[in-house]
Amino acid sequence: MIVARPAGASRPGRLLLVCSLAPGLVFFFLAGCTPAPRTGPAGVVPDLPLLLGRNERVTEMLDGTVVGSGIIAVGELGTILRSDDYGSTWQKSVITGAANLNAVSFAPDNQHGWAVGDETQLLATTDGGQTWTIQSAASVASPINLLDVLVLDARHVIAVGTGGAALETLDGGDTWARRLLVTGDSRFNRLSRGASGTLYLAGEHGAALRSYDSGATWERLPVPTEKMLYGILPINERVLLAYGANMSGHVFRSVDDGRSWSIISLEKHTLRRTAMMTSNGRILLDDRFVSRDAGRSFQPWAARPETLNLIEMIQAPNGSFVIFGIDGATVVADR
């Protein structure tokens, strides 16, 4: 087990402990109290020494993404971790000690990436996640809890969250601009990109938006719900799956790029937090259901782990799945 602590802390800091208790099961623990954010020259978050220490509770991990052959994960207290063995162990953590980091995304070059979080927290990397720089959105009048980020290329990044708005940079994060997308204090949960480059945005009160021009303009999609949508999954250039929180257990499927929708009924009273396409073309809905026919029907997923704490899941380069949540990270072999 290893623990990372910010160097030079003047008082006991929260410690991050990474512990592999069993094959495929990894927990992240914190101990102590929270240090203030520390940065090096030009806002660079410094490397952290590795120490041994006791543990008290599991660190909540909120998102992850594949970067080349590795995985970058983000979570509580500005934590960023990297795994080079498909999620079995995690190394080289960065802890800003600040607000939660909720999402992470990388450009196609696997070098330029951004992590975003509560209180308009923005961190950027240009070396594949080895080092991170804190960026400032000084033009934003009030803090935004950023819940998702999409890196279109090394210079164009869009982040979304609370306040019905998006933050956007066209110069690699040197400047950020706030753009109001809907009126009212709405929350956007997830920004996704289809194979043709179309963007989709899902959020509160059934909000579903589409952009054909990399986010310059948006149009509303008529998803038949006023409940929270957690995401829109592009299955191909025409077929979409919208999912979220509704007591009926429905998910919504479109075969005309969002112009009309059909309802697919599943288990009631269940929160749909995430959906993904696997490398062999299946669709996983949370860690509960799988579709083998492009979302027309769903069956229980045989590999489902014994956890009800999923927040996000990804597929590792070796084909296994990494589930992030309040229990840290769990690796699940496909079957």
TORKOL-4160 file (C-alpha; in steps of 0.2 Angstrom, whole numbers, padded with zeros to 4 digits, m for minus):
335
<pt num="1" X="0000" Y="0000" Z="0000"/>
<pt num="2" X="0006" Y="0018" Z="m0004"/>
<pt num="3" X="0001" Y="0035" Z="0003"/>
<pt num="4" X="0003" Y="0052" Z="m0005"/>
<pt num="5" X="0004" Y="0068" Z="0005"/>
<pt num="6" X="0008" Y="0086" Z="m0001"/>
<pt num="7" X="0026" Y="0090" Z="0003"/>
<pt num="8" X="0029" Y="0104" Z="0016"/>
<pt num="9" X="0012" Y="0104" Z="0024"/>
<pt num="10" X="0012" Y="0114" Z="0040"/>
<pt num="11" X="m0001" Y="0103" Z="0048"/>
<pt num="12" X="m0007" Y="0085" Z="0046"/>
<pt num="13" X="m0014" Y="0083" Z="0029"/>
<pt num="14" X="m0026" Y="0072" Z="0021"/>
<pt num="15" X="m0017" Y="0056" Z="0016"/>
<pt num="16" X="m0021" Y="0046" Z="0000"/>
<pt num="17" X="m0018" Y="0028" Z="0002"/>
<pt num="18" X="m0020" Y="0016" Z="m0012"/>
<pt num="19" X="m0023" Y="m0002" Z="m0007"/>
<pt num="20" X="m0025" Y="m0018" Z="m0017"/>
<pt num="21" X="m0035" Y="m0030" Z="m0006"/>
<pt num="22" X="m0039" Y="m0043" Z="m0019"/>
<pt num="23" X="m0037" Y="m0046" Z="m0038"/>
<pt num="24" X="m0047" Y="m0033" Z="m0047"/>
<pt num="25" X="m0052" Y="m0023" Z="m0032"/>
<pt num="26" X="m0043" Y="m0007" Z="m0027"/>
<pt num="27" X="m0048" Y="0006" Z="m0014"/>
<pt num="28" X="m0042" Y="0024" Z="m0011"/>
<pt num="29" X="m0042" Y="0030" Z="0007"/>
<pt num="30" X="m0040" Y="0047" Z="0015"/>
<pt num="31" X="m0034" Y="0051" Z="0033"/>
<pt num="32" X="m0032" Y="0067" Z="0042"/>
<pt num="33" X="m0038" Y="0084" Z="0037"/>
<pt num="34" X="m0038" Y="0094" Z="0021"/>
<pt num="35" X="m0022" Y="0104" Z="0016"/>
<pt num="36" X="m0024" Y="0120" Z="0007"/>
<pt num="37" X="m0021" Y="0119" Z="m0012"/>
<pt num="38" X="m0002" Y="0120" Z="m0016"/>
<pt num="39" X="0005" Y="0125" Z="m0033"/>
<pt num="40" X="0023" Y="0127" Z="m0040"/>
<pt num="41" X="0029" Y="0139" Z="m0052"/>
<pt num="42" X="0016" Y="0145" Z="m0065"/>
<pt num="43" X="0003" Y="0135" Z="m0056"/>
<pt num="44" X="0010" Y="0118" Z="m0058"/>
<pt num="45" X="0005" Y="0106" Z="m0046"/>
<pt num="46" X="0021" Y="0098" Z="m0038"/>
<pt num="47" X="0025" Y="0080" Z="m0038"/>
<pt num="48" X="0021" Y="0072" Z="m0021"/>
<pt num="49" X="0032" Y="0060" Z="m0010"/>
<pt num="50" X="0025" Y="0043" Z="m0006"/>
<pt num="51" X="0024" Y="0039" Z="0012"/>
<pt num="52" X="0016" Y="0025" Z="0023"/>
<pt num="53" X="0001" Y="0030" Z="0034"/>
<pt num="54" X="m0015" Y="0024" Z="0042"/>
<pt num="55" X="m0032" Y="0025" Z="0033"/>
<pt num="56" X="m0049" Y="0030" Z="0039"/>
<pt num="57" X="m0061" Y="0030" Z="0024"/>
<pt num="58" X="m0062" Y="0027" Z="0005"/>
<pt num="59" X="m0059" Y="0041" Z="m0007"/>
<pt num="60" X="m0073" Y="0044" Z="m0019"/>
<pt num="61" X="m0068" Y="0042" Z="m0037"/>
<pt num="62" X="m0079" Y="0051" Z="m0049"/>
<pt num="63" X="m0073" Y="0049" Z="m0067"/>
<pt num="64" X="m0059" Y="0041" Z="m0077"/>
<pt num="65" X="m0053" Y="0040" Z="m0095"/>
<pt num="66" X="m0041" Y="0029" Z="m0106"/>
<pt num="67" X="m0025" Y="0039" Z="m0111"/>
<pt num="68" X="m0015" Y="0028" Z="m0123"/>
<pt num="69" X="m0012" Y="0012" Z="m0113"/>
<pt num="70" X="m0015" Y="0020" Z="m0096"/>
<pt num="71" X="m0030" Y="0026" Z="m0086"/>
<pt num="72" X="m0032" Y="0043" Z="m0078"/>
<pt num="73" X="m0045" Y="0045" Z="m0064"/>
<pt num="74" X="m0051" Y="0060" Z="m0054"/>
<pt num="75" X="m0061" Y="0062" Z="m0038"/>
<pt num="76" X="m0062" Y="0069" Z="m0021"/>
<pt num="77" X="m0052" Y="0084" Z="m0015"/>
<pt num="78" X="m0044" Y="0087" Z="m0032"/>
<pt num="79" X="m0037" Y="0069" Z="m0033"/>
<pt num="80" X="m0029" Y="0063" Z="m0049"/>
<pt num="81" X="m0022" Y="0046" Z="m0051"/>
<pt num="82" X="m0014" Y="0036" Z="m0065"/>
<pt num="83" X="m0014" Y="0017" Z="m0068"/>
<pt num="84" X="m0003" Y="0008" Z="m0081"/>
<pt num="85" X="m0010" Y="m0009" Z="m0077"/>
<pt num="86" X="m0028" Y="m0008" Z="m0082"/>
<pt num="87" X="m0034" Y="m0002" Z="m0065"/>
<pt num="88" X="m0026" Y="m0015" Z="m0054"/>
<pt num="89" X="m0014" Y="m0002" Z="m0045"/>
<pt num="90" X="m0013" Y="0017" Z="m0046"/>
<pt num="91" X="0002" Y="0028" Z="m0045"/>
<pt num="92" X="0008" Y="0046" Z="m0045"/>
<pt num="93" X="m0007" Y="0054" Z="m0037"/>
<pt num="94" X="m0010" Y="0073" Z="m0037"/>
<pt num="95" X="m0020" Y="0080" Z="m0023"/>
<pt num="96" X="m0024" Y="0099" Z="m0024"/>
<pt num="97" X="m0033" Y="0098" Z="m0007"/>
<pt num="98" X="m0047" Y="0109" Z="m0016"/>
<pt num="99" X="m0064" Y="0105" Z="m0021"/>
<pt num="100" X="m0069" Y="0088" Z="m0030"/>
<pt num="101" X="m0064" Y="0085" Z="m0048"/>
<pt num="102" X="m0079" Y="0078" Z="m0057"/>
<pt num="103" X="m0073" Y="0074" Z="m0074"/>
<pt num="104" X="m0058" Y="0072" Z="m0085"/>
<pt num="105" X="m0055" Y="0071" Z="m0104"/>
<pt num="106" X="m0041" Y="0071" Z="m0116"/>
<pt num="107" X="m0038" Y="0077" Z="m0134"/>
<pt num="108" X="m0035" Y="0064" Z="m0148"/>
<pt num="109" X="m0016" Y="0066" Z="m0146"/>
<pt num="110" X="m0017" Y="0059" Z="m0128"/>
<pt num="111" X="m0006" Y="0073" Z="m0122"/>
<pt num="112" X="m0017" Y="0087" Z="m0119"/>
<pt num="113" X="m0030" Y="0084" Z="m0106"/>
<pt num="114" X="m0041" Y="0094" Z="m0094"/>
<pt num="115" X="m0049" Y="0089" Z="m0077"/>
<pt num="116" X="m0063" Y="0100" Z="m0070"/>
<pt num="117" X="m0073" Y="0101" Z="m0054"/>
<pt num="118" X="m0083" Y="0111" Z="m0041"/>
<pt num="119" X="m0080" Y="0129" Z="m0039"/>
<pt num="120" X="m0074" Y="0131" Z="m0057"/>
<pt num="121" X="m0059" Y="0121" Z="m0054"/>
<pt num="122" X="m0049" Y="0118" Z="m0070"/>
<pt num="123" X="m0033" Y="0108" Z="m0071"/>
<pt num="124" X="m0023" Y="0105" Z="m0088"/>
<pt num="125" X="m0009" Y="0094" Z="m0094"/>
<pt num="126" X="0001" Y="0094" Z="m0109"/>
<pt num="127" X="0011" Y="0078" Z="m0106"/>
<pt num="128" X="m0002" Y="0064" Z="m0105"/>
<pt num="129" X="m0006" Y="0067" Z="m0086"/>
<pt num="130" X="0012" Y="0067" Z="m0079"/>
<pt num="131" X="0010" Y="0085" Z="m0073"/>
<pt num="132" X="m0005" Y="0097" Z="m0071"/>
<pt num="133" X="m0007" Y="0115" Z="m0071"/>
<pt num="134" X="m0020" Y="0125" Z="m0062"/>
<pt num="135" X="m0030" Y="0136" Z="m0075"/>
<pt num="136" X="m0040" Y="0152" Z="m0071"/>
<pt num="137" X="m0057" Y="0157" Z="m0077"/>
<pt num="138" X="m0056" Y="0174" Z="m0071"/>
<pt num="139" X="m0069" Y="0181" Z="m0082"/>
<pt num="140" X="m0082" Y="0170" Z="m0074"/>
<pt num="141" X="m0092" Y="0181" Z="m0061"/>
<pt num="142" X="m0097" Y="0167" Z="m0049"/>
<pt num="143" X="m0091" Y="0149" Z="m0046"/>
<pt num="144" X="m0098" Y="0135" Z="m0057"/>
<pt num="145" X="m0098" Y="0117" Z="m0051"/>
<pt num="146" X="m0091" Y="0109" Z="m0067"/>
<pt num="147" X="m0098" Y="0091" Z="m0070"/>
<pt num="148" X="m0091" Y="0086" Z="m0086"/>
<pt num="149" X="m0078" Y="0091" Z="m0099"/>
<pt num="150" X="m0075" Y="0087" Z="m0117"/>
<pt num="151" X="m0058" Y="0091" Z="m0126"/>
<pt num="152" X="m0061" Y="0092" Z="m0144"/>
<pt num="153" X="m0043" Y="0096" Z="m0148"/>
<pt num="154" X="m0027" Y="0103" Z="m0140"/>
<pt num="155" X="m0035" Y="0121" Z="m0140"/>
<pt num="156" X="m0054" Y="0119" Z="m0140"/>
<pt num="157" X="m0062" Y="0113" Z="m0124"/>
<pt num="158" X="m0080" Y="0114" Z="m0117"/>
<pt num="159" X="m0085" Y="0111" Z="m0099"/>
<pt num="160" X="m0103" Y="0111" Z="m0092"/>
<pt num="161" X="m0111" Y="0110" Z="m0075"/>
<pt num="162" X="m0122" Y="0121" Z="m0065"/>
<pt num="163" X="m0130" Y="0138" Z="m0070"/>
<pt num="164" X="m0137" Y="0133" Z="m0087"/>
<pt num="165" X="m0120" Y="0138" Z="m0095"/>
<pt num="166" X="m0104" Y="0131" Z="m0102"/>
<pt num="167" X="m0086" Y="0136" Z="m0101"/>
<pt num="168" X="m0076" Y="0136" Z="m0117"/>
<pt num="169" X="m0058" Y="0139" Z="m0122"/>
<pt num="170" X="m0052" Y="0141" Z="m0140"/>
<pt num="171" X="m0034" Y="0144" Z="m0135"/>
<pt num="172" X="m0029" Y="0129" Z="m0124"/>
<pt num="173" X="m0035" Y="0137" Z="m0108"/>
<pt num="174" X="m0026" Y="0154" Z="m0109"/>
<pt num="175" X="m0044" Y="0162" Z="m0108"/>
<pt num="176" X="m0061" Y="0154" Z="m0104"/>
<pt num="177" X="m0078" Y="0162" Z="m0108"/>
<pt num="178" X="m0095" Y="0158" Z="m0100"/>
<pt num="179" X="m0109" Y="0155" Z="m0112"/>
<pt num="180" X="m0127" Y="0153" Z="m0107"/>
<pt num="181" X="m0135" Y="0139" Z="m0115"/>
<pt num="182" X="m0153" Y="0139" Z="m0107"/>
<pt num="183" X="m0161" Y="0151" Z="m0095"/>
<pt num="184" X="m0163" Y="0147" Z="m0077"/>
<pt num="185" X="m0152" Y="0138" Z="m0065"/>
<pt num="186" X="m0151" Y="0122" Z="m0074"/>
<pt num="187" X="m0138" Y="0109" Z="m0072"/>
<pt num="188" X="m0129" Y="0100" Z="m0086"/>
<pt num="189" X="m0123" Y="0082" Z="m0082"/>
<pt num="190" X="m0114" Y="0075" Z="m0098"/>
<pt num="191" X="m0107" Y="0081" Z="m0114"/>
<pt num="192" X="m0104" Y="0068" Z="m0127"/>
<pt num="193" X="m0098" Y="0067" Z="m0145"/>
<pt num="194" X="m0104" Y="0056" Z="m0159"/>
<pt num="195" X="m0093" Y="0048" Z="m0173"/>
<pt num="196" X="m0097" Y="0061" Z="m0185"/>
<pt num="197" X="m0092" Y="0075" Z="m0173"/>
<pt num="198" X="m0110" Y="0080" Z="m0167"/>
<pt num="199" X="m0111" Y="0085" Z="m0149"/>
<pt num="200" X="m0125" Y="0080" Z="m0137"/>
<pt num="201" X="m0128" Y="0088" Z="m0120"/>
<pt num="202" X="m0140" Y="0081" Z="m0106"/>
<pt num="203" X="m0146" Y="0089" Z="m0090"/>
<pt num="204" X="m0159" Y="0094" Z="m0078"/>
<pt num="205" X="m0178" Y="0095" Z="m0082"/>
<pt num="206" X="m0176" Y="0083" Z="m0097"/>
<pt num="207" X="m0164" Y="0095" Z="m0106"/>
<pt num="208" X="m0156" Y="0088" Z="m0121"/>
<pt num="209" X="m0146" Y="0098" Z="m0134"/>
<pt num="210" X="m0137" Y="0095" Z="m0150"/>
<pt num="211" X="m0124" Y="0104" Z="m0159"/>
<pt num="212" X="m0118" Y="0101" Z="m0177"/>
<pt num="213" X="m0104" Y="0115" Z="m0176"/>
<pt num="214" X="m0093" Y="0110" Z="m0162"/>
<pt num="215" X="m0103" Y="0119" Z="m0149"/>
<pt num="216" X="m0105" Y="0136" Z="m0158"/>
<pt num="217" X="m0124" Y="0134" Z="m0158"/>
<pt num="218" X="m0136" Y="0122" Z="m0149"/>
<pt num="219" X="m0154" Y="0116" Z="m0153"/>
<pt num="220" X="m0166" Y="0107" Z="m0141"/>
<pt num="221" X="m0171" Y="0089" Z="m0143"/>
<pt num="222" X="m0188" Y="0083" Z="m0139"/>
<pt num="223" X="m0184" Y="0069" Z="m0127"/>
<pt num="224" X="m0201" Y="0064" Z="m0119"/>
<pt num="225" X="m0197" Y="0068" Z="m0100"/>
<pt num="226" X="m0195" Y="0082" Z="m0088"/>
<pt num="227" X="m0184" Y="0072" Z="m0076"/>
<pt num="228" X="m0165" Y="0073" Z="m0074"/>
<pt num="229" X="m0156" Y="0066" Z="m0089"/>
<pt num="230" X="m0138" Y="0060" Z="m0085"/>
<pt num="231" X="m0132" Y="0058" Z="m0103"/>
<pt num="232" X="m0135" Y="0054" Z="m0121"/>
<pt num="233" X="m0125" Y="0040" Z="m0129"/>
<pt num="234" X="m0122" Y="0041" Z="m0148"/>
<pt num="235" X="m0123" Y="0023" Z="m0154"/>
<pt num="236" X="m0120" Y="0028" Z="m0172"/>
<pt num="237" X="m0123" Y="0043" Z="m0183"/>
<pt num="238" X="m0142" Y="0041" Z="m0182"/>
<pt num="239" X="m0146" Y="0031" Z="m0166"/>
<pt num="240" X="m0145" Y="0039" Z="m0149"/>
<pt num="241" X="m0149" Y="0033" Z="m0131"/>
<pt num="242" X="m0154" Y="0045" Z="m0117"/>
<pt num="243" X="m0154" Y="0040" Z="m0099"/>
<pt num="244" X="m0157" Y="0047" Z="m0082"/>
<pt num="245" X="m0168" Y="0048" Z="m0067"/>
<pt num="246" X="m0186" Y="0043" Z="m0068"/>
<pt num="247" X="m0197" Y="0032" Z="m0057"/>
<pt num="248" X="m0204" Y="0023" Z="m0072"/>
<pt num="249" X="m0187" Y="0015" Z="m0076"/>
<pt num="250" X="m0188" Y="0021" Z="m0094"/>
<pt num="251" X="m0173" Y="0025" Z="m0106"/>
<pt num="252" X="m0176" Y="0034" Z="m0123"/>
<pt num="253" X="m0170" Y="0029" Z="m0140"/>
<pt num="254" X="m0169" Y="0039" Z="m0156"/>
<pt num="255" X="m0166" Y="0032" Z="m0173"/>
<pt num="256" X="m0166" Y="0049" Z="m0182"/>
<pt num="257" X="m0152" Y="0059" Z="m0172"/>
<pt num="258" X="m0164" Y="0065" Z="m0159"/>
<pt num="259" X="m0179" Y="0071" Z="m0169"/>
<pt num="260" X="m0190" Y="0058" Z="m0162"/>
<pt num="261" X="m0189" Y="0046" Z="m0147"/>
<pt num="262" X="m0196" Y="0029" Z="m0142"/>
<pt num="263" X="m0198" Y="0023" Z="m0124"/>
<pt num="264" X="m0189" Y="0007" Z="m0118"/>
<pt num="265" X="m0195" Y="0001" Z="m0101"/>
<pt num="266" X="m0183" Y="m0007" Z="m0089"/>
<pt num="267" X="m0183" Y="m0010" Z="m0070"/>
<pt num="268" X="m0192" Y="0003" Z="m0061"/>
<pt num="269" X="m0186" Y="0015" Z="m0047"/>
<pt num="270" X="m0168" Y="0014" Z="m0053"/>
<pt num="271" X="m0156" Y="0028" Z="m0057"/>
<pt num="272" X="m0147" Y="0027" Z="m0073"/>
<pt num="273" X="m0130" Y="0036" Z="m0071"/>
<pt num="274" X="m0120" Y="0031" Z="m0086"/>
<pt num="275" X="m0120" Y="0021" Z="m0102"/>
<pt num="276" X="m0106" Y="0016" Z="m0113"/>
<pt num="277" X="m0102" Y="0007" Z="m0130"/>
<pt num="278" X="m0090" Y="m0008" Z="m0127"/>
<pt num="279" X="m0076" Y="m0013" Z="m0139"/>
<pt num="280" X="m0087" Y="m0026" Z="m0147"/>
<pt num="281" X="m0102" Y="m0015" Z="m0150"/>
<pt num="282" X="m0113" Y="m0019" Z="m0135"/>
<pt num="283" X="m0121" Y="m0006" Z="m0124"/>
<pt num="284" X="m0119" Y="m0006" Z="m0105"/>
<pt num="285" X="m0132" Y="0004" Z="m0095"/>
<pt num="286" X="m0124" Y="0007" Z="m0078"/>
<pt num="287" X="m0117" Y="m0009" Z="m0071"/>
<pt num="288" X="m0134" Y="m0018" Z="m0072"/>
<pt num="289" X="m0140" Y="m0020" Z="m0091"/>
<pt num="290" X="m0132" Y="m0025" Z="m0107"/>
<pt num="291" X="m0139" Y="m0023" Z="m0125"/>
<pt num="292" X="m0133" Y="m0033" Z="m0140"/>
<pt num="293" X="m0145" Y="m0025" Z="m0153"/>
<pt num="294" X="m0140" Y="m0006" Z="m0153"/>
<pt num="295" X="m0151" Y="m0002" Z="m0138"/>
<pt num="296" X="m0168" Y="m0010" Z="m0144"/>
<pt num="297" X="m0168" Y="m0022" Z="m0129"/>
<pt num="298" X="m0158" Y="m0024" Z="m0113"/>
<pt num="299" X="m0154" Y="m0039" Z="m0102"/>
<pt num="300" X="m0146" Y="m0041" Z="m0085"/>
<pt num="301" X="m0127" Y="m0040" Z="m0087"/>
<pt num="302" X="m0119" Y="m0056" Z="m0081"/>
<pt num="303" X="m0103" Y="m0048" Z="m0075"/>
<pt num="304" X="m0112" Y="m0036" Z="m0064"/>
<pt num="305" X="m0101" Y="m0033" Z="m0048"/>
<pt num="306" X="m0109" Y="m0033" Z="m0031"/>
<pt num="307" X="m0109" Y="m0014" Z="m0029"/>
<pt num="308" X="m0123" Y="m0001" Z="m0029"/>
<pt num="309" X="m0111" Y="0014" Z="m0029"/>
<pt num="310" X="m0107" Y="0016" Z="m0047"/>
<pt num="311" X="m0104" Y="0034" Z="m0053"/>
<pt num="312" X="m0094" Y="0031" Z="m0069"/>
<pt num="313" X="m0087" Y="0016" Z="m0079"/>
<pt num="314" X="m0075" Y="0014" Z="m0093"/>
<pt num="315" X="m0067" Y="0000" Z="m0103"/>
<pt num="316" X="m0049" Y="m0003" Z="m0100"/>
<pt num="317" X="m0037" Y="m0007" Z="m0115"/>
<pt num="318" X="m0036" Y="m0025" Z="m0110"/>
<pt num="319" X="m0055" Y="m0027" Z="m0111"/>
<pt num="320" X="m0060" Y="m0027" Z="m0093"/>
<pt num="321" X="m0071" Y="m0013" Z="m0085"/>
<pt num="322" X="m0066" Y="m0001" Z="m0072"/>
<pt num="323" X="m0081" Y="0006" Z="m0061"/>
<pt num="324" X="m0078" Y="0022" Z="m0051"/>
<pt num="325" X="m0089" Y="0027" Z="m0037"/>
<pt num="326" X="m0089" Y="0030" Z="m0018"/>
<pt num="327" X="m0080" Y="0014" Z="m0015"/>
<pt num="328" X="m0065" Y="0020" Z="m0026"/>
<pt num="329" X="m0062" Y="0009" Z="m0041"/>
<pt num="330" X="m0067" Y="m0009" Z="m0045"/>
<pt num="331" X="m0060" Y="m0019" Z="m0060"/>
<pt num="332" X="m0073" Y="m0031" Z="m0067"/>
<pt num="333" X="m0068" Y="m0045" Z="m0080"/>
<pt num="334" X="m0080" Y="m0046" Z="m0095"/>
<pt num="335" X="m0089" Y="m0062" Z="m0098"/>
